[in-house]
Amino acid sequence: MRFTPEIIKGMQQLALEQRRRLGPRAPWHVGDIAWELRQHEGREAEWTFRLWHGRDGRVVAWSWLKADRGLLEFDVHPEHRHLLDEILDAPDAKAANALTDDAEARAALGRHGFTEPGWALHFNHRDVSEAPTPPRLPDGFRYRTVAPGDLAERVAVHRDVWAPSRVTESSYRNVMAAWPYRGSLDCVVEAPDGRFAAYVLVWPDDENGVGLFEPVGTRPEFRRRGLGAAVCTFGLQRLHEEGMRHAAVGCDAEPACALYESIGFRRSWTITSYGR
């Protein structure tokens, strides 16, 4: 099945339901799905999707095979875990992920040959029942959020942080047009020369009151000044102001994990990739 608007709607519908049921252990956030799908403009031909529907027509499971990496992403409703073997029956998949403490999913992965552990992604959460106060910035720097006219600079800072990056002005325009993107939650620290020094894109889940930080970055020349922690604290303040009371962020490297811990996040669970 090829990518369509109905696919992303069904995937996000399940993400909302999972968050209601599982809280911090929900494997996906609606923002994860929007970011992952919308930033990769022109790569849709490399993807294969499968969706499973319940009797009421709602999506109860989905899989997404990324052919360029052979990575099989998936989500499955707790009441439909019997679908795991069908989901993992994907001959072209070279890797798939599972919570490290999810014995049922790991057993299913093993039955399909996914036995070699690879990278680990840690998910962290914190309460935002009170709005934190962002720290004072160096002279000439300021906090602000992204406006439509900032597209070129917003893409430039992302490409500098994550070089080499496939994100383009065209693909980021798609991100900005996608639900649930909100410019008032696309947070940056602006340097005296007008460039963006650091940023965090906060994705809102208003239904469950959870904001996701994805992605986060600081331009190389502005690192080691506390700007990453500062812009994330600004992001926490902004999501509180927009009505959300919980925040989530993932990290796979100790420096990033330490940064999030320094501003109040605590590790909730870990996903591990298994190869075959």
Secondary structure by P-SEA (a helix, b strand, c coil): ccccaaaaaaaaaaaaaaaacccccccccaaaaaaaccccccccccbbbbbbbccccccccbbbbccccccccccccccccccccccccccccccccccccaaaaaaaaaaaccccccbbbbbbbbbccbbbbbccccccbbbbbbcccaaaaaaaaaaaacccccccaaaaaaaaaccccccccbbbbbcccccccbbbbbbbcccccbbbcccccccccccccaaaaaaaaaaaaaaaaacccbbbbbbccaaaaaaaaaacccccbbbbbbcc
